[in-house]
């Protein structure tokens, strides 16, 4: 069978020249709780020079498939059935010594956490050189030369070979891992969530790098990601996994344009689309993935599938070819032309009010927050110089009552610091914040408790935001006790149950006695939001509230936040680095770069007509879920400078292709532009002589 498609490499690939074939793979973990069937019948093919995306929710078996291919399954796991044929050899039956010679030289892997994949006490260059010397029997000098060439190929200066991993930024560490993966010229590279923790601009650079290196070396790629937009832009084929099985496999264009399996339909419709913005309703697949110790009989998805029929529970569907791709579904032919909204009878998205110009509930003027940089004992004792990190530097903005105000930008730009100043976690170095006519600089300690009752924060990591020793009930009830909002235990239990129902943790009695480790990521985030809503706040600061969630779970949490805004008229400061999510959620956007706001205005206008070069770079870097959409050129060069030593003039000028001499010496002042927006850029504001 042939794909007949044109992929990212620009070449038509045939499955008849497969480099890798995985068939009926079963990898189980033998635990005290029982046998966890992490992979329970996975199958896929990768042709020579082809890129395959492996998609699905967390826990579906994607990473375990990758580790099985590499034969890196940790105890107590083992491959119990199936074959992994690489270039005609079954890797399952190879000896450990034969696999050691195959790893890195034939098949290499880019692991999900770049920091964990690098030895923290060993120079990065030595780590690459050692791998080359082991597999290619080169001298130390030749191995170092190879490492230098690889660093230049992935866009790193060869002088950085002597650095340790902690001296690299996230993007630089990921580039170093890619160099390590390519060091022995493998024919297949497995990349496990290679851009998950990176900013959108750095993510775009890494994906472009992977695509270019693949084209240059004719390397086959397996790209594992829960972000289907990343797979759409990078891969030729996609394999969708659920509960340890492959349930749909085919050409990216055909699968994305007309998915067949109900699960694939739900995943694709859960992706925010920046081009369509608020016009598209995000969809969240109901329910949770099954327990892999006791997976359901028949089709594993039948418990969450709206098209379920008796045969789905009784018998596992056979793999068969439908509409040019392979699928495991009893009713694939009937589902081809059914849209996801009709299939799931999805509810309409919340009515979005037009945000009217009104008195702002939050006003920040010339806000600064500097952090003193610690120096060594000797240096600090004898030097009068004090260095500061400019986290927030002369920022002014307002948030209107009842709106969702977005704050976007790369990591380290000051978004979280600004949010924490607003909730009084940090004291500003200078400037003024007025919230609901209260000047926070004049707020006495006695008024702080009342103030914090009206403003709550949702933190980025729901697991760290919850005390692991507290049950769900105790976590949600704690603010009620602190502020004395309930008269007795019965009223307290009633209020906790109401909050859990509000956040769709139904029935509440199934959750109140659980601890954080017993909840999924989406359930933990809902508990965090329930705790924030316990005090009926007027303002919520949501700091990356969905960045760690799967696309389907993310859609559900975003829908909840929209419902809270509409039902309780809560004002939300929505902090995110995801421009697609921001375009769907927010009414107005402020774009931050290195401690400063460079553009601010209505979301729809900024998304469709960005003015500042940095905003344009952010928009151009967002991956699209439409495989037919041609990617725009990424404009931002390199990584953000050190905020402890920001550039003079416009802070973006070292990375800006439009930089003029005045940009290097003079700081642009934000001025009003058309359509109720402000822009700080000499391209759009007059430069004083």
N, C-alpha and C positions, 0 to 999 in steps of 0.2 A: 504494500500500500504506500502511496506517496502523498505528501502534504499538498503539493501544488501551490505553496504559498511562498511569498517573498518576505523573509524575516529581517531582523536588525542587521545582519551581516550583508544583506543585499544579494544573497545567493539563494537559489532554490535548492532545498535539501530533500533527500529521499530517505525514508525509513528503511529502505533495503540495504543501506550502508551504515547500519547502526553501530555505534561505538560501544554503547552500554544498553543492556536489556535487563530490567528487573521484572521477575515474574513470580507471582504468588508469594511474595516475601512476608514472612511472619517472624517478628522479633518480640519476644516476651520477657517480662521481668518477674522473677520469682521472689515475691515479697511475703512478709508475715501476714499481710492482709489478704493475699491470694495472688494469682497469676495476672499481672497487668498486661493485657494484649495491646501493647503500644502500637505495633504494626501488625495488621491482621489480614493480609491479602493485598499488599500494594503491588502495583505494576506500572511500568513506564518504559519509554525508549528515548534514547538521545542519539541522534545521528552525528556523524563526524562534522565538526565545525558548527553545530547547532546550539542554540540556547533554549533551555527548557525551564519554565517557571514552575515551582512547586508551591501551591497555594492552599490555604485553609486556616481555620481558627487555631488558636493555641491549644496544644494537646492532641492535635489530629494525627501526629506521627511524622511530620515533615523532617524534623531534625533527627529523629531516630532512623529514618530511611537513609539520611546522609551518613550518619555514624555507622550504619550497617554496611553501606558501600565501602567505607574506609576501614571496616572491621575494627572500629573503636568503641564497641558497646561496653559500657562499664558494668561491673558486677552490681546486682545479680541478674543481668540481662544476657540473653543469648539468642542467636538466630536459630529457630526451631524448624523452619521449612522454607522452601523456595530457592530460587537461584538468582545470582547477580553475575551476569555474563559480561565481561569487559574484554572487548576485542577477541572474542572466541573462548576466553578462559572463564571458568566459574570461580569467582573470588571466594565463595563460601567454603570451598574445599581446599583452598590453598593453605599451606603451612604458615605459621607466624613469621618465619624467616622469609618466605616468598612474599608475604604481604608487606613486610618491612622494606623490601626492595621495590615494591610497587608503589607504596605511598610516596608522595612528593615527586618521584621521578615520572610516574605514569598518571597518578590521580592525586591532586592536592586539594586543600580545603582552606577557605577563608572563614574563620570562626566568628560567631556572633559578637562576642565581646573582644574587641581588639586588645584591650589592656590585659585581659586574662590569657590571651594567646601569646603574649610576649613575656619573656623572662624579665622581671623588673630589676634584677641585679646584674644584668648582662647587657653590654652595648648592643644596639640594634644591628649594626653592621656585622658584628661577630656572630649573631644568631643566623643571619642570612649566609655568611661565609661558611659556618659549620655545616649547614644543610647541604650546600653545594659540594663541600669537600667530602662529605659522607657518601653522597650518591654519585658524584662524577669524578671522584679520585683526583681532584685538582690540588696543586700546591696552594699554600696559604696566600701567597701573593696573587696568584691567578683567581682564587676565590674572592679576594677583596676587590679585584678589578671587576669581576662579575657583579658583585654587590654594588659597586659604583655605577655600573651600566644600568642595573635594575632601578636604582634610586633615580637616576636621570630619566628613565623611561616612565616612571610613575609620578614624575613631577616633583621630586625631592632633591635638594642640593646634596651632592656627595659628601660635603663637609659635615652633614648631620649623621653620618654613619657612626661617629664616635659618641653620639648622644645615647642616653638611657631612655626607656619608654616614657618616664614621667616628664621628660623635657619636650615631649611631642603633644600637640593638640589632638583632639579626637580624629579629625580628618587626616592628619599626618600619620597617626598610628594605623589607621585603616589603609593608607597608601603603603606603609611599610609591610603590613600583613599581605597585601596583594603582591608586593615585590617578593616576599618570602614564598608565597604560593607559586609564583612563576619562576622561582630560582632554578629549578631543575627541568624547565621546559616541559611540563606535563601536557598530556593531550586532553585531559578533563580536569576542570576546576569546579569544585562545589563551593558556592558562596552562601553561607547561612546568615540571613538577615544582615547583609553587609552595610546597610545604611540606616538601620532602625534608629540608632541613637544620635544621628547627625542632623545638623541644620539643613534646611532645604537647599541652600546654595552649595554647601559642601556635598550634600547628597547627590546633587546634580552633577558635580564635578566627578565624584567617584563612579557614578553610573556611566558617564561619558567615557571615563578612563577604562572601565571594564569592557565597554563596547569596542573601544578603539584597540585595546590589547587583544581582544578576541579576534578582531578582524586581522590584525597584524600577524598574529601567531597561528591563526586558524585553529584556535582552541575551542573545545566544546565546553559549555557552561551549564551547570544546574544552579539556578538562582532561587533560593528559598525565601519567601516573603509572605507576610500576612497582608501586605499592601498591594492590592491588585493593580494599582496604577503604575507601580514600579515594574511589575512584570509586563504590563501592557507596552511600555516604552522600550523594554530591553530584550524581550524574548520572542522566539519564533513559535514555540509551542507552550501550552500550559497543561499541567496535571493538577486537578483539584482533589484534595484528600478530605475524608471525613471518617472519624472513629477508626483510624488505622488503615483505611482502604482508599484506593483510587476510585473515584466515582464518575469523573469526566476527564477526558483527555483529547486534545486536538489542537488545531492551529489557533493561535491567539485571536486572529481577526474573526474567525467564525464563532469561537466560543464566546467572545466578548460581545459580538453584535447580536448573536442569537443563542444564549445559553439554553441548555435543555434540562439538566437536572434541577429540581426545585432548590436545592442547596446552592448551586452555582448562581442561579437567578437571584437569590437573596443576597449573596455576597456582593455581586456586581452592583445591585441596586442600593447597597449600603455605602457606596463610595461617594463622597462629596464631589461635585463637578463645578469647578470654578467658572467655566464658561456659562453654565446655566444658573449658578448662584442659588438664590432662594426659590427659583422656579421649580427646582427638583425636590421632591419629598424623599428624604432618606428613609430607608427601610431597615428595620431590625428584625432578624429572624427570632421568633419566640422560643422560649425554653433554653436549655443548656445542653451541651454535648453529653453523651452518655458516659456512665462509669465504665471504664475499660476493664475492670475486674469482672464485671458481669454485663457485657454488652448485650443489647437487645437481640432477640432472634430475628431472622429475616433481614430486611433492609434496616441498617443501623439508624437511618434518618427518619424512620416512620413515626417516631414519637413526636417529631417537630414538624412533620410534613402535612400540609393542608389537603393534599391529594391522596392521603393514605387510604388504602383499601385492605380487606382481609388478607389478600395474598402477600401484601407488603410485610405483614407481621409473621406470616407462616414460612415464606421462602425467600432466600437471598436472591436478588436479581442477577441474571447472567450478564456478562459483558457482551455488548454487541455494538455494531457500527450503525449510527443513525446520523443523517445529515452531515456526512463527512468527518465525524469524530466518533470516539468510543465512549460509551456511557453505561453505567450500571443503574438502570431504573426500569421497573416493569412497564411503565406507561410513558416512556420517552416520546413516542410518536404523538401521543395525545397532548403532550405539554409543549411541543415545539413553538406554537404561536400564541401561547397564553402569557400575558404580561404578568409581572410579579404582583402588581397591585390587585389584579383580578384573582390571581392564584391564592394569595394570602388574605384577600379581602381587607387589605391594609386600610387603617384609618387615615383620614386626611390629616395633613400637618396642621399644627395650631394656626389659627388666624393670626397673621402678623399685623399689628397696628402700624399705621404710618407714624413714625416718630416726629412729633411736632416740636417746633422750636419753643422751648419753655425755660423757666428758670432752672439753672443747673443745680443738681443736688451735690455735686463735687466740683470744686474749683482749686486748681493747683497753679501757683504763680512762682516762677523763677526757682523751682525746686532743685536742690542739690543734696546729694548724699555721697560723701567721700569716706573711704575706708583707709585708715593708716596702714601702710605695709610694714609688717614686722621686719626688723633687721637683726643681725647677730648681736650677741651680748657686747662684744668689743666695739663693733661699729656703732651700736646704739648709745654706748656710754660716752664715746669721744666725738661723735658727730652731732651737730645741731640740725643737720638736714633731715627733713621729714618727707617721705614719699607717700603719695596717696593714690588709691585706685579710684578713678572717676566713674562710679557706678551710674549715678544719675547727675546730669550736669546742665543746669539752667533749663528745666523743662516746665512748660506751661500748657495747661489743657483744662477742659471742663467736661463733665459727664452729665447728661440731661436725665431728669427723672423718668424712670421707666424704660430707658433704652439699654441695649446691650452694646457696650463700647469695647471695641477690640484693640488690643495692644500686641503688635506683631514685630518680629525681628529675630536675628540669630541669637544663639546662646551667648551670654555675657554682655548683651546690649543694655541691660538694666531693667528689663520688664518685671522680673520678680522683686527686685529691690524696690521699685516704685510701688508695687502692690503692697509690700510689707510696710512701707512708709504710710500708706493709706490706712492700714488696720492698726497702726501704732506698734508694730513689732520692731520697727526701726525709727529712731528719731532723725529727722532731716538735719543735715549740716547747716543749711540755710534755706530760705524760701518760705512759702506759706501754703498751707492746705486748709481749706474751709469745706466742711461737710455738713450739709443741712443747717447752714448758718452758724456752725460751731467752728471756731478757729482752733485747730488742733494744737497750735503752739501755746495757746492760753489755757488748754484743758488741764485742770487739776487732777490729782490722783483720785480724788473722791468721785469725779465725773467719768473716770476711765471705764468703770464697770458698766455704766449706763451706755456709754458710747459703743463699747464692744458688743453690747446686746443688739445694737442696730446695724452692725457691720460684721460679717463673718467671712472666713476664708476657706476655700476648698483647695487643698494642697495637691501637688502633682502626683506624688506616690501614695496611693491609698493605703498601702501596707504600712508604710512608715508613719502615716497620719493617725493610725489606730494603735492603741496600746494592746500588744499581743496577749496580755493577761486579762483584758476586759472582754466580757461577752458583748454581743451586739446590743443587748438591752442596756447594759451599763454605759456603753459608749454614747448611745443616743440620749439616755436619761441624765447623764452627768451635767450638761448645761442647764437642764431644768432644775436640778438640785442647787447648783451654784447660784442661780438667780432667783430661787424660791418661787417658781412659777406654778407649782402644783401643791395642793393642800394635803394630799395623802397619797399613799401607795397606789390605791385604786385609780385615782385620777392620773397619776404618773404613768401607770401601765396603759391606760386608755390613750394617753397622748403619744406614747412610744408606738403603739399599734397603729395609730392614725398616720404617723410619720412614715412608718415602714410601708403601709398601704399606698401612701402618696408617692413613694419612690418605687412602687410596683414590686416590693418584696412580699409576695402574697403566697400563702397566708402568713401573717406575721409570726404566729406561734412556731412556724418551722424555722425561724431565723433568730429569735430573741436569745436563745441559749447557745448559739454558735459562737465560736471565736474566729478572729480574722483568718487564721490559717485554714479554716474549714470552708471559706468562701472563695468564689471565683473572683477574678480581678474586677469584673463589672459589678458584682454584688458588693465587694468592698467599697468601690467608689460610690455606690448608692447609699451605703451606710454613712459614709463621710458627708454626703449631701444631706441626708436625713438629720445628722447631728447639726449641720450648719443651719438648717431650716427650723430646728427646735425652738429657737428664740424669736421666730418670725421677723427676721432682719429686713431692713429696708434696702441694704446693699450687700451684694455678694462679690467677693474678689475670687474668681475662678482661675487658678494658676495651672495651666496645662492640664485641665481636668480629664482629658481623654487621650493623652499622648501615649499611654502605656496599654491601651485597650485594642482588642481586635476590631475590625471595621464594623461588624454587625453589632457588637456590644457598644461600640462608640456611638453608633447611630441612635441606639436606645437611650443612652445617657444624654446626648444632645437634645433629643426630643423632650426628655424630662425637664431639662433646663429651660427650654422654650415654654413648656407648660407652666412652670413656676413663674416665669416672667409674666405670662398672660393672666394667670389666675390670681397671683398674689401681688402683681405690680412691683416685683423686685427689680431693682436696678443692678445690672451685672457688668463688672469689669472683667472681660474675657481675655486672658493672657494666653497666647499660643504662638508657636513658630510655624504652624500649618496654615498656609494661606487658603487652601481649599476649605478647611473647616471654618476659618474666619469669614470667608465670603458667604458661607451658608448661614452662619449664626448671627453676625453682628449688623448693627445699623450704621455705625460709624467706625472708622479705623484710624489709629495712630501708628505710624511706622517709626520704630526706634532703631538707631544705629549708634553704637559706642556711647551710650549715655544720653543721646540727644534725640528729640523728635524731629524727623526730617520732612514728614508729610502727614497731614491729617485732614479727614473729610469723610463724606458719605461713602460707605463701603462699595456700593454698586459702581459709583463713578471712579473711585480709585482702582478697583479691579479691572474695569474696562478701559480706563484712560490714565494709567499711572504717569506721573510727571517726573518725580525724582528718579535719577538713574538707579539708586539703590532699590526703590520700590519696583522699578522695571525689572531689575535683576531677580528680585524675589519672585515676582509673577512669572518670569520666564523659566524659573527653576522648578516650578511645581509640576510634578509628573501628571500626565493625563490618563484617564481610564479609557480614552478613545484611541485604539491602536492606529486609526487612520489619520489622526491629527498629527501634523508635522510639528516637531519640537522647535520652539524658538531658541535663538542663540542665547546662551548664558552670558550675561554682561559683566558680572562681578568676577574680578581676578583674585586668586589667592584666598587667604583667610583674614578675618578681622585683626587689626593691630592690637598690641597690648594696651588695655584700658588704663594701665598705670603710666603709660607714656604715649598718650594719643597724639596723632599728627596735628600739626598746626593748620590753621585755616579750616576748610571743610574736611571733616574727619574721614570722609569717604574718598577723597581725591586719589590716594594711592591705588585704589582698586577701580577707579572710574575711567571709562574710555573717553568720556567727554571733558575730562579735567582741563582747565585753563590755568594760566599763570596766577590769576587772582585767587583761584581755589586753594592754592598752596600757602597763601599768606593771610588771607582774610576770611573770617567766618561769616557765612551767609546768614542773614536774619530772616526768620520766618515772616512772610508777608501774606496778606489775604489774596487769594486767587479766585477765579470764578467758581460757581457751584459750591459755595460755602466750604472751601478748603484752604489750607495754609501749606505752603511749600517753602523749604529752606534750601534753595539751589540757585546759583548764578545763571543757570540756563533759563530760568523763569522769573528771576528778580533782577533788577538793575544792580550792577556792581559799581560801588562808589570808587571813584578814581583816587 
